[in-house]
Amino acid sequence: MDVTRRSLAQILIASAAAAPAVAAPPQSEPDEETRSAHEALRNNAQQLSKIDLPMATEPAFQFKA
């Protein structure tokens, strides 16, 4: 039996659709460490949004293939 990439993709999609949906466990209240991390992230994002960078600014690294 020859299975092409397209037929394999169709098989995988069909099997994923037929699989029963797994219910996510109920979320508990975030602990103090998580809350403080979220708050620090929000504060850092607000501070970074105040800085104006020109579009011509180059990053400090380069992606090389």
PDB file of N, CA, C, O and CB in Angstrom:
ATOM      1  N   MET A   1       0.841  -1.175   0.000  1.00  0.00           N
ATOM      2  CA  MET A   1       0.000   0.000   0.000  1.00  0.00           C
ATOM      3  C   MET A   1       0.886   1.238   0.000  1.00  0.00           C
ATOM      4  O   MET A   1       1.686   1.429   0.915  1.00  0.00           O
ATOM      5  CB  MET A   1      -0.956  -0.002   1.213  1.00  0.00           C
ATOM      6  N   ASP A   2       0.750   2.066  -1.004  1.00  0.00           N
ATOM      7  CA  ASP A   2       1.517   3.293  -1.091  1.00  0.00           C
ATOM      8  C   ASP A   2       0.744   4.411  -0.395  1.00  0.00           C
ATOM      9  O   ASP A   2      -0.431   4.642  -0.680  1.00  0.00           O
ATOM     10  CB  ASP A   2       1.815   3.657  -2.569  1.00  0.00           C
ATOM     11  N   VAL A   3       1.412   5.087   0.507  1.00  0.00           N
ATOM     12  CA  VAL A   3       0.805   6.206   1.225  1.00  0.00           C
ATOM     13  C   VAL A   3       1.576   7.462   0.845  1.00  0.00           C
ATOM     14  O   VAL A   3       2.776   7.577   1.092  1.00  0.00           O
ATOM     15  CB  VAL A   3       0.817   5.973   2.787  1.00  0.00           C
ATOM     16  N   THR A   4       0.868   8.385   0.248  1.00  0.00           N
ATOM     17  CA  THR A   4       1.507   9.647  -0.115  1.00  0.00           C
ATOM     18  C   THR A   4       1.396  10.607   1.056  1.00  0.00           C
ATOM     19  O   THR A   4       0.671  10.354   2.018  1.00  0.00           O
ATOM     20  CB  THR A   4       0.866  10.258  -1.395  1.00  0.00           C
ATOM     21  N   ARG A   5       2.123  11.710   0.962  1.00  0.00           N
ATOM     22  CA  ARG A   5       2.060  12.713   2.034  1.00  0.00           C
ATOM     23  C   ARG A   5       0.650  13.271   2.168  1.00  0.00           C
ATOM     24  O   ARG A   5       0.179  13.520   3.277  1.00  0.00           O
ATOM     25  CB  ARG A   5       3.056  13.855   1.768  1.00  0.00           C
ATOM     26  N   ARG A   6      -0.017  13.466   1.046  1.00  0.00           N
ATOM     27  CA  ARG A   6      -1.377  14.026   1.092  1.00  0.00           C
ATOM     28  C   ARG A   6      -2.354  13.042   1.729  1.00  0.00           C
ATOM     29  O   ARG A   6      -3.191  13.431   2.543  1.00  0.00           O
ATOM     30  CB  ARG A   6      -1.856  14.397  -0.325  1.00  0.00           C
ATOM     31  N   SER A   7      -2.245  11.768   1.357  1.00  0.00           N
ATOM     32  CA  SER A   7      -3.161  10.794   1.955  1.00  0.00           C
ATOM     33  C   SER A   7      -2.847  10.596   3.436  1.00  0.00           C
ATOM     34  O   SER A   7      -3.754  10.373   4.238  1.00  0.00           O
ATOM     35  CB  SER A   7      -3.079   9.447   1.211  1.00  0.00           C
ATOM     36  N   LEU A   8      -1.574  10.676   3.799  1.00  0.00           N
ATOM     37  CA  LEU A   8      -1.206  10.576   5.209  1.00  0.00           C
ATOM     38  C   LEU A   8      -1.784  11.754   5.989  1.00  0.00           C
ATOM     39  O   LEU A   8      -2.282  11.577   7.101  1.00  0.00           O
ATOM     40  CB  LEU A   8       0.328  10.525   5.369  1.00  0.00           C
ATOM     41  N   ALA A   9      -1.722  12.947   5.415  1.00  0.00           N
ATOM     42  CA  ALA A   9      -2.302  14.120   6.070  1.00  0.00           C
ATOM     43  C   ALA A   9      -3.797  13.956   6.246  1.00  0.00           C
ATOM     44  O   ALA A   9      -4.334  14.317   7.294  1.00  0.00           O
ATOM     45  CB  ALA A   9      -2.006  15.386   5.268  1.00  0.00           C
ATOM     46  N   GLN A  10      -4.481  13.422   5.249  1.00  0.00           N
ATOM     47  CA  GLN A  10      -5.929  13.199   5.355  1.00  0.00           C
ATOM     48  C   GLN A  10      -6.236  12.176   6.439  1.00  0.00           C
ATOM     49  O   GLN A  10      -7.201  12.333   7.186  1.00  0.00           O
ATOM     50  CB  GLN A  10      -6.508  12.731   4.005  1.00  0.00           C
ATOM     51  N   ILE A  11      -5.431  11.142   6.528  1.00  0.00           N
ATOM     52  CA  ILE A  11      -5.630  10.112   7.554  1.00  0.00           C
ATOM     53  C   ILE A  11      -5.441  10.717   8.942  1.00  0.00           C
ATOM     54  O   ILE A  11      -6.233  10.461   9.849  1.00  0.00           O
ATOM     55  CB  ILE A  11      -4.650   8.927   7.343  1.00  0.00           C
ATOM     56  N   LEU A  12      -4.391  11.518   9.103  1.00  0.00           N
ATOM     57  CA  LEU A  12      -4.134  12.129  10.406  1.00  0.00           C
ATOM     58  C   LEU A  12      -5.235  13.106  10.799  1.00  0.00           C
ATOM     59  O   LEU A  12      -5.634  13.158  11.963  1.00  0.00           O
ATOM     60  CB  LEU A  12      -2.790  12.844  10.395  1.00  0.00           C
ATOM     61  N   ILE A  13      -5.723  13.875   9.842  1.00  0.00           N
ATOM     62  CA  ILE A  13      -6.801  14.821  10.135  1.00  0.00           C
ATOM     63  C   ILE A  13      -8.066  14.079  10.520  1.00  0.00           C
ATOM     64  O   ILE A  13      -8.761  14.469  11.458  1.00  0.00           O
ATOM     65  CB  ILE A  13      -7.068  15.734   8.930  1.00  0.00           C
ATOM     66  N   ALA A  14      -8.366  13.007   9.794  1.00  0.00           N
ATOM     67  CA  ALA A  14      -9.568  12.228  10.090  1.00  0.00           C
ATOM     68  C   ALA A  14      -9.476  11.564  11.457  1.00  0.00           C
ATOM     69  O   ALA A  14     -10.460  11.511  12.194  1.00  0.00           O
ATOM     70  CB  ALA A  14      -9.795  11.172   9.013  1.00  0.00           C
ATOM     71  N   SER A  15      -8.285  11.054  11.797  1.00  0.00           N
ATOM     72  CA  SER A  15      -8.148  10.397  13.095  1.00  0.00           C
ATOM     73  C   SER A  15      -8.194  11.408  14.231  1.00  0.00           C
ATOM     74  O   SER A  15      -8.695  11.100  15.313  1.00  0.00           O
ATOM     75  CB  SER A  15      -6.847   9.603  13.155  1.00  0.00           C
ATOM     76  N   ALA A  16      -7.677  12.611  14.000  1.00  0.00           N
ATOM     77  CA  ALA A  16      -7.738  13.642  15.031  1.00  0.00           C
ATOM     78  C   ALA A  16      -9.169  14.111  15.240  1.00  0.00           C
ATOM     79  O   ALA A  16      -9.565  14.412  16.366  1.00  0.00           O
ATOM     80  CB  ALA A  16      -6.842  14.826  14.662  1.00  0.00           C
ATOM     81  N   ALA A  17      -9.943  14.176  14.171  1.00  0.00           N
ATOM     82  CA  ALA A  17     -11.335  14.607  14.278  1.00  0.00           C
ATOM     83  C   ALA A  17     -12.177  13.537  14.974  1.00  0.00           C
ATOM     84  O   ALA A  17     -13.138  13.859  15.673  1.00  0.00           O
ATOM     85  CB  ALA A  17     -11.912  14.919  12.882  1.00  0.00           C
ATOM     86  N   ALA A  18     -11.819  12.265  14.784  1.00  0.00           N
ATOM     87  CA  ALA A  18     -12.582  11.177  15.386  1.00  0.00           C
ATOM     88  C   ALA A  18     -12.227  10.961  16.848  1.00  0.00           C
ATOM     89  O   ALA A  18     -13.003  10.353  17.586  1.00  0.00           O
ATOM     90  CB  ALA A  18     -12.356   9.902  14.617  1.00  0.00           C
ATOM     91  N   ALA A  19     -11.078  11.444  17.278  1.00  0.00           N
ATOM     92  CA  ALA A  19     -10.648  11.250  18.661  1.00  0.00           C
ATOM     93  C   ALA A  19     -11.535  12.081  19.587  1.00  0.00           C
ATOM     94  O   ALA A  19     -11.877  13.219  19.264  1.00  0.00           O
ATOM     95  CB  ALA A  19      -9.150  11.637  18.837  1.00  0.00           C
ATOM     96  N   PRO A  20     -11.906  11.520  20.728  1.00  0.00           N
ATOM     97  CA  PRO A  20     -12.743  12.286  21.656  1.00  0.00           C
ATOM     98  C   PRO A  20     -11.981  13.473  22.231  1.00  0.00           C
ATOM     99  O   PRO A  20     -10.780  13.402  22.491  1.00  0.00           O
ATOM    100  CB  PRO A  20     -13.245  11.388  22.790  1.00  0.00           C
ATOM    101  N   ALA A  21     -12.698  14.537  22.415  1.00  0.00           N
ATOM    102  CA  ALA A  21     -12.078  15.738  22.982  1.00  0.00           C
ATOM    103  C   ALA A  21     -11.786  15.505  24.455  1.00  0.00           C
ATOM    104  O   ALA A  21     -12.646  15.044  25.204  1.00  0.00           O
ATOM    105  CB  ALA A  21     -12.993  16.983  22.797  1.00  0.00           C
ATOM    106  N   VAL A  22     -10.589  15.821  24.854  1.00  0.00           N
ATOM    107  CA  VAL A  22     -10.182  15.643  26.242  1.00  0.00           C
ATOM    108  C   VAL A  22     -10.493  16.935  26.986  1.00  0.00           C
ATOM    109  O   VAL A  22     -10.064  18.017  26.583  1.00  0.00           O
ATOM    110  CB  VAL A  22      -8.661  15.272  26.353  1.00  0.00           C
ATOM    111  N   ALA A  23     -11.235  16.810  28.062  1.00  0.00           N
ATOM    112  CA  ALA A  23     -11.597  17.988  28.844  1.00  0.00           C
ATOM    113  C   ALA A  23     -10.380  18.479  29.616  1.00  0.00           C
ATOM    114  O   ALA A  23      -9.639  17.691  30.204  1.00  0.00           O
ATOM    115  CB  ALA A  23     -12.767  17.675  29.810  1.00  0.00           C
ATOM    116  N   ALA A  24     -10.191  19.783  29.605  1.00  0.00           N
ATOM    117  CA  ALA A  24      -9.065  20.369  30.343  1.00  0.00           C
ATOM    118  C   ALA A  24      -9.376  20.331  31.833  1.00  0.00           C
ATOM    119  O   ALA A  24     -10.525  20.513  32.234  1.00  0.00           O
ATOM    120  CB  ALA A  24      -8.783  21.833  29.876  1.00  0.00           C
ATOM    121  N   PRO A  25      -8.360  20.096  32.649  1.00  0.00           N
ATOM    122  CA  PRO A  25      -8.603  20.092  34.090  1.00  0.00           C
ATOM    123  C   PRO A  25      -9.010  21.489  34.561  1.00  0.00           C
ATOM    124  O   PRO A  25      -8.568  22.486  33.990  1.00  0.00           O
ATOM    125  CB  PRO A  25      -7.347  19.608  34.852  1.00  0.00           C
ATOM    126  N   PRO A  26      -9.836  21.567  35.583  1.00  0.00           N
ATOM    127  CA  PRO A  26     -10.264  22.884  36.049  1.00  0.00           C
ATOM    128  C   PRO A  26      -9.073  23.703  36.542  1.00  0.00           C
ATOM    129  O   PRO A  26      -8.168  23.186  37.197  1.00  0.00           O
ATOM    130  CB  PRO A  26     -11.307  22.744  37.166  1.00  0.00           C
ATOM    131  N   GLN A  27      -9.100  24.976  36.212  1.00  0.00           N
ATOM    132  CA  GLN A  27      -8.006  25.859  36.602  1.00  0.00           C
ATOM    133  C   GLN A  27      -8.177  26.252  38.060  1.00  0.00           C
ATOM    134  O   GLN A  27      -9.265  26.628  38.495  1.00  0.00           O
ATOM    135  CB  GLN A  27      -7.953  27.115  35.698  1.00  0.00           C
ATOM    136  N   SER A  28      -7.095  26.160  38.796  1.00  0.00           N
ATOM    137  CA  SER A  28      -7.139  26.595  40.181  1.00  0.00           C
ATOM    138  C   SER A  28      -6.715  28.058  40.242  1.00  0.00           C
ATOM    139  O   SER A  28      -6.238  28.612  39.252  1.00  0.00           O
ATOM    140  CB  SER A  28      -6.228  25.706  41.078  1.00  0.00           C
ATOM    141  N   GLU A  29      -6.883  28.663  41.369  1.00  0.00           N
ATOM    142  CA  GLU A  29      -6.477  30.055  41.547  1.00  0.00           C
ATOM    143  C   GLU A  29      -4.968  30.161  41.372  1.00  0.00           C
ATOM    144  O   GLU A  29      -4.225  29.342  41.913  1.00  0.00           O
ATOM    145  CB  GLU A  29      -6.909  30.590  42.942  1.00  0.00           C
ATOM    146  N   PRO A  30      -4.506  31.161  40.624  1.00  0.00           N
ATOM    147  CA  PRO A  30      -3.052  31.305  40.476  1.00  0.00           C
ATOM    148  C   PRO A  30      -2.410  31.668  41.810  1.00  0.00           C
ATOM    149  O   PRO A  30      -2.930  32.485  42.568  1.00  0.00           O
ATOM    150  CB  PRO A  30      -2.716  32.376  39.417  1.00  0.00           C
ATOM    151  N   ASP A  31      -1.295  31.056  42.070  1.00  0.00           N
ATOM    152  CA  ASP A  31      -0.629  31.326  43.335  1.00  0.00           C
ATOM    153  C   ASP A  31       0.068  32.691  43.294  1.00  0.00           C
ATOM    154  O   ASP A  31       0.092  33.354  42.257  1.00  0.00           O
ATOM    155  CB  ASP A  31       0.386  30.212  43.654  1.00  0.00           C
ATOM    156  N   GLU A  32       0.615  33.088  44.399  1.00  0.00           N
ATOM    157  CA  GLU A  32       1.215  34.411  44.532  1.00  0.00           C
ATOM    158  C   GLU A  32       2.391  34.593  43.574  1.00  0.00           C
ATOM    159  O   GLU A  32       2.575  35.676  43.019  1.00  0.00           O
ATOM    160  CB  GLU A  32       1.674  34.639  45.969  1.00  0.00           C
ATOM    161  N   GLU A  33       3.181  33.550  43.379  1.00  0.00           N
ATOM    162  CA  GLU A  33       4.339  33.638  42.483  1.00  0.00           C
ATOM    163  C   GLU A  33       3.887  33.895  41.036  1.00  0.00           C
ATOM    164  O   GLU A  33       4.488  34.701  40.325  1.00  0.00           O
ATOM    165  CB  GLU A  33       5.181  32.336  42.560  1.00  0.00           C
ATOM    166  N   THR A  34       2.840  33.212  40.619  1.00  0.00           N
ATOM    167  CA  THR A  34       2.323  33.414  39.265  1.00  0.00           C
ATOM    168  C   THR A  34       1.768  34.815  39.100  1.00  0.00           C
ATOM    169  O   THR A  34       2.008  35.468  38.084  1.00  0.00           O
ATOM    170  CB  THR A  34       1.244  32.381  38.943  1.00  0.00           C
ATOM    171  N   ARG A  35       1.024  35.281  40.097  1.00  0.00           N
ATOM    172  CA  ARG A  35       0.463  36.633  40.028  1.00  0.00           C
ATOM    173  C   ARG A  35       1.568  37.681  39.943  1.00  0.00           C
ATOM    174  O   ARG A  35       1.467  38.629  39.165  1.00  0.00           O
ATOM    175  CB  ARG A  35      -0.427  36.905  41.248  1.00  0.00           C
ATOM    176  N   SER A  36       2.619  37.515  40.738  1.00  0.00           N
ATOM    177  CA  SER A  36       3.704  38.488  40.719  1.00  0.00           C
ATOM    178  C   SER A  36       4.458  38.439  39.386  1.00  0.00           C
ATOM    179  O   SER A  36       4.918  39.473  38.902  1.00  0.00           O
ATOM    180  CB  SER A  36       4.670  38.232  41.886  1.00  0.00           C
ATOM    181  N   ALA A  37       4.588  37.256  38.791  1.00  0.00           N
ATOM    182  CA  ALA A  37       5.246  37.139  37.494  1.00  0.00           C
ATOM    183  C   ALA A  37       4.426  37.838  36.411  1.00  0.00           C
ATOM    184  O   ALA A  37       4.984  38.519  35.551  1.00  0.00           O
ATOM    185  CB  ALA A  37       5.461  35.659  37.132  1.00  0.00           C
ATOM    186  N   HIS A  38       3.103  37.670  36.451  1.00  0.00           N
ATOM    187  CA  HIS A  38       2.229  38.337  35.485  1.00  0.00           C
ATOM    188  C   HIS A  38       2.308  39.850  35.650  1.00  0.00           C
ATOM    189  O   HIS A  38       2.354  40.588  34.666  1.00  0.00           O
ATOM    190  CB  HIS A  38       0.773  37.859  35.648  1.00  0.00           C
ATOM    191  N   GLU A  39       2.324  40.295  36.875  1.00  0.00           N
ATOM    192  CA  GLU A  39       2.406  41.728  37.143  1.00  0.00           C
ATOM    193  C   GLU A  39       3.741  42.297  36.653  1.00  0.00           C
ATOM    194  O   GLU A  39       3.773  43.373  36.056  1.00  0.00           O
ATOM    195  CB  GLU A  39       2.231  42.003  38.648  1.00  0.00           C
ATOM    196  N   ALA A  40       4.832  41.583  36.900  1.00  0.00           N
ATOM    197  CA  ALA A  40       6.147  42.032  36.445  1.00  0.00           C
ATOM    198  C   ALA A  40       6.193  42.077  34.913  1.00  0.00           C
ATOM    199  O   ALA A  40       6.780  42.992  34.336  1.00  0.00           O
ATOM    200  CB  ALA A  40       7.259  41.102  36.993  1.00  0.00           C
ATOM    201  N   LEU A  41       5.580  41.097  34.262  1.00  0.00           N
ATOM    202  CA  LEU A  41       5.546  41.076  32.807  1.00  0.00           C
ATOM    203  C   LEU A  41       4.766  42.276  32.268  1.00  0.00           C
ATOM    204  O   LEU A  41       5.201  42.928  31.319  1.00  0.00           O
ATOM    205  CB  LEU A  41       4.925  39.766  32.306  1.00  0.00           C
ATOM    206  N   ARG A  42       3.616  42.562  32.876  1.00  0.00           N
ATOM    207  CA  ARG A  42       2.826  43.723  32.458  1.00  0.00           C
ATOM    208  C   ARG A  42       3.609  45.021  32.646  1.00  0.00           C
ATOM    209  O   ARG A  42       3.613  45.879  31.763  1.00  0.00           O
ATOM    210  CB  ARG A  42       1.511  43.785  33.247  1.00  0.00           C
ATOM    211  N   ASN A  43       4.267  45.164  33.788  1.00  0.00           N
ATOM    212  CA  ASN A  43       5.047  46.374  34.055  1.00  0.00           C
ATOM    213  C   ASN A  43       6.187  46.531  33.052  1.00  0.00           C
ATOM    214  O   ASN A  43       6.426  47.629  32.549  1.00  0.00           O
ATOM    215  CB  ASN A  43       5.605  46.342  35.481  1.00  0.00           C
ATOM    216  N   ASN A  44       6.889  45.437  32.761  1.00  0.00           N
ATOM    217  CA  ASN A  44       7.990  45.492  31.797  1.00  0.00           C
ATOM    218  C   ASN A  44       7.479  45.839  30.400  1.00  0.00           C
ATOM    219  O   ASN A  44       8.114  46.610  29.680  1.00  0.00           O
ATOM    220  CB  ASN A  44       8.741  44.154  31.765  1.00  0.00           C
ATOM    221  N   ALA A  45       6.340  45.275  30.018  1.00  0.00           N
ATOM    222  CA  ALA A  45       5.781  45.562  28.706  1.00  0.00           C
ATOM    223  C   ALA A  45       5.373  47.029  28.604  1.00  0.00           C
ATOM    224  O   ALA A  45       5.566  47.656  27.563  1.00  0.00           O
ATOM    225  CB  ALA A  45       4.579  44.654  28.425  1.00  0.00           C
ATOM    226  N   GLN A  46       4.813  47.578  29.675  1.00  0.00           N
ATOM    227  CA  GLN A  46       4.433  48.990  29.665  1.00  0.00           C
ATOM    228  C   GLN A  46       5.668  49.879  29.557  1.00  0.00           C
ATOM    229  O   GLN A  46       5.650  50.873  28.830  1.00  0.00           O
ATOM    230  CB  GLN A  46       3.635  49.343  30.931  1.00  0.00           C
ATOM    231  N   GLN A  47       6.729  49.538  30.263  1.00  0.00           N
ATOM    232  CA  GLN A  47       7.951  50.338  30.195  1.00  0.00           C
ATOM    233  C   GLN A  47       8.586  50.262  28.807  1.00  0.00           C
ATOM    234  O   GLN A  47       9.080  51.266  28.294  1.00  0.00           O
ATOM    235  CB  GLN A  47       8.952  49.869  31.256  1.00  0.00           C
ATOM    236  N   LEU A  48       8.574  49.073  28.198  1.00  0.00           N
ATOM    237  CA  LEU A  48       9.144  48.930  26.864  1.00  0.00           C
ATOM    238  C   LEU A  48       8.317  49.666  25.816  1.00  0.00           C
ATOM    239  O   LEU A  48       8.870  50.182  24.845  1.00  0.00           O
ATOM    240  CB  LEU A  48       9.256  47.458  26.498  1.00  0.00           C
ATOM    241  N   SER A  49       7.008  49.719  25.999  1.00  0.00           N
ATOM    242  CA  SER A  49       6.165  50.404  25.017  1.00  0.00           C
ATOM    243  C   SER A  49       6.384  51.914  25.033  1.00  0.00           C
ATOM    244  O   SER A  49       6.010  52.592  24.075  1.00  0.00           O
ATOM    245  CB  SER A  49       4.698  50.094  25.280  1.00  0.00           C
ATOM    246  N   LYS A  50       6.975  52.454  26.087  1.00  0.00           N
ATOM    247  CA  LYS A  50       7.242  53.891  26.175  1.00  0.00           C
ATOM    248  C   LYS A  50       8.478  54.302  25.384  1.00  0.00           C
ATOM    249  O   LYS A  50       8.665  55.488  25.113  1.00  0.00           O
ATOM    250  CB  LYS A  50       7.408  54.300  27.623  1.00  0.00           C
ATOM    251  N   ILE A  51       9.326  53.344  25.010  1.00  0.00           N
ATOM    252  CA  ILE A  51      10.572  53.638  24.311  1.00  0.00           C
ATOM    253  C   ILE A  51      10.305  53.630  22.806  1.00  0.00           C
ATOM    254  O   ILE A  51       9.738  52.677  22.272  1.00  0.00           O
ATOM    255  CB  ILE A  51      11.684  52.608  24.687  1.00  0.00           C
ATOM    256  N   ASP A  52      10.719  54.701  22.132  1.00  0.00           N
ATOM    257  CA  ASP A  52      10.566  54.780  20.678  1.00  0.00           C
ATOM    258  C   ASP A  52      11.833  54.288  20.003  1.00  0.00           C
ATOM    259  O   ASP A  52      12.926  54.783  20.278  1.00  0.00           O
ATOM    260  CB  ASP A  52      10.243  56.224  20.231  1.00  0.00           C
ATOM    261  N   LEU A  53      11.681  53.307  19.116  1.00  0.00           N
ATOM    262  CA  LEU A  53      12.797  52.799  18.331  1.00  0.00           C
ATOM    263  C   LEU A  53      12.507  53.054  16.863  1.00  0.00           C
ATOM    264  O   LEU A  53      11.419  52.732  16.385  1.00  0.00           O
ATOM    265  CB  LEU A  53      13.037  51.284  18.600  1.00  0.00           C
ATOM    266  N   PRO A  54      13.453  53.621  16.146  1.00  0.00           N
ATOM    267  CA  PRO A  54      13.238  53.794  14.708  1.00  0.00           C
ATOM    268  C   PRO A  54      13.233  52.436  14.008  1.00  0.00           C
ATOM    269  O   PRO A  54      13.868  51.488  14.470  1.00  0.00           O
ATOM    270  CB  PRO A  54      14.326  54.710  14.100  1.00  0.00           C
ATOM    271  N   MET A  55      12.516  52.351  12.900  1.00  0.00           N
ATOM    272  CA  MET A  55      12.414  51.090  12.172  1.00  0.00           C
ATOM    273  C   MET A  55      13.766  50.629  11.627  1.00  0.00           C
ATOM    274  O   MET A  55      13.950  49.440  11.367  1.00  0.00           O
ATOM    275  CB  MET A  55      11.420  51.229  11.032  1.00  0.00           C
ATOM    276  N   ALA A  56      14.701  51.539  11.454  1.00  0.00           N
ATOM    277  CA  ALA A  56      16.009  51.188  10.888  1.00  0.00           C
ATOM    278  C   ALA A  56      16.942  50.561  11.928  1.00  0.00           C
ATOM    279  O   ALA A  56      18.055  50.163  11.584  1.00  0.00           O
ATOM    280  CB  ALA A  56      16.667  52.426  10.291  1.00  0.00           C
ATOM    281  N   THR A  57      16.518  50.466  13.174  1.00  0.00           N
ATOM    282  CA  THR A  57      17.363  49.897  14.222  1.00  0.00           C
ATOM    283  C   THR A  57      17.597  48.413  13.956  1.00  0.00           C
ATOM    284  O   THR A  57      16.656  47.648  13.746  1.00  0.00           O
ATOM    285  CB  THR A  57      16.723  50.102  15.614  1.00  0.00           C
ATOM    286  N   GLU A  58      18.863  48.026  13.969  1.00  0.00           N
ATOM    287  CA  GLU A  58      19.223  46.633  13.725  1.00  0.00           C
ATOM    288  C   GLU A  58      19.266  45.872  15.047  1.00  0.00           C
ATOM    289  O   GLU A  58      19.645  46.445  16.068  1.00  0.00           O
ATOM    290  CB  GLU A  58      20.585  46.536  12.997  1.00  0.00           C
ATOM    291  N   PRO A  59      18.886  44.594  15.051  1.00  0.00           N
ATOM    292  CA  PRO A  59      19.009  43.804  16.284  1.00  0.00           C
ATOM    293  C   PRO A  59      20.490  43.536  16.611  1.00  0.00           C
ATOM    294  O   PRO A  59      21.364  43.720  15.764  1.00  0.00           O
ATOM    295  CB  PRO A  59      18.235  42.459  16.147  1.00  0.00           C
ATOM    296  N   ALA A  60      20.746  43.112  17.814  1.00  0.00           N
ATOM    297  CA  ALA A  60      22.120  42.854  18.245  1.00  0.00           C
ATOM    298  C   ALA A  60      22.599  41.473  17.818  1.00  0.00           C
ATOM    299  O   ALA A  60      23.666  41.038  18.252  1.00  0.00           O
ATOM    300  CB  ALA A  60      22.230  42.992  19.753  1.00  0.00           C
ATOM    301  N   PHE A  61      21.850  40.784  16.991  1.00  0.00           N
ATOM    302  CA  PHE A  61      22.232  39.453  16.524  1.00  0.00           C
ATOM    303  C   PHE A  61      21.762  39.279  15.094  1.00  0.00           C
ATOM    304  O   PHE A  61      20.942  40.049  14.594  1.00  0.00           O
ATOM    305  CB  PHE A  61      21.642  38.345  17.435  1.00  0.00           C
ATOM    306  N   GLN A  62      22.291  38.263  14.450  1.00  0.00           N
ATOM    307  CA  GLN A  62      21.907  37.960  13.085  1.00  0.00           C
ATOM    308  C   GLN A  62      21.589  36.474  12.966  1.00  0.00           C
ATOM    309  O   GLN A  62      22.251  35.637  13.580  1.00  0.00           O
ATOM    310  CB  GLN A  62      23.023  38.365  12.097  1.00  0.00           C
ATOM    311  N   PHE A  63      20.571  36.157  12.172  1.00  0.00           N
ATOM    312  CA  PHE A  63      20.247  34.753  11.890  1.00  0.00           C
ATOM    313  C   PHE A  63      21.013  34.343  10.660  1.00  0.00           C
ATOM    314  O   PHE A  63      20.904  34.987   9.616  1.00  0.00           O
ATOM    315  CB  PHE A  63      18.709  34.536  11.690  1.00  0.00           C
ATOM    316  N   LYS A  64      21.787  33.282  10.763  1.00  0.00           N
ATOM    317  CA  LYS A  64      22.534  32.786   9.624  1.00  0.00           C
ATOM    318  C   LYS A  64      22.141  31.343   9.370  1.00  0.00           C
ATOM    319  O   LYS A  64      22.064  30.529  10.289  1.00  0.00           O
ATOM    320  CB  LYS A  64      24.056  32.913   9.856  1.00  0.00           C
ATOM    321  N   ALA A  65      21.897  31.049   8.122  1.00  0.00           N
ATOM    322  CA  ALA A  65      21.498  29.692   7.755  1.00  0.00           C
ATOM    323  C   ALA A  65      22.698  28.863   7.407  1.00  0.00           C
ATOM    324  O   ALA A  65      22.559  27.687   7.071  1.00  0.00           O
ATOM    325  CB  ALA A  65      20.525  29.707   6.593  1.00  0.00           C
TER     326      ALA A  65
END
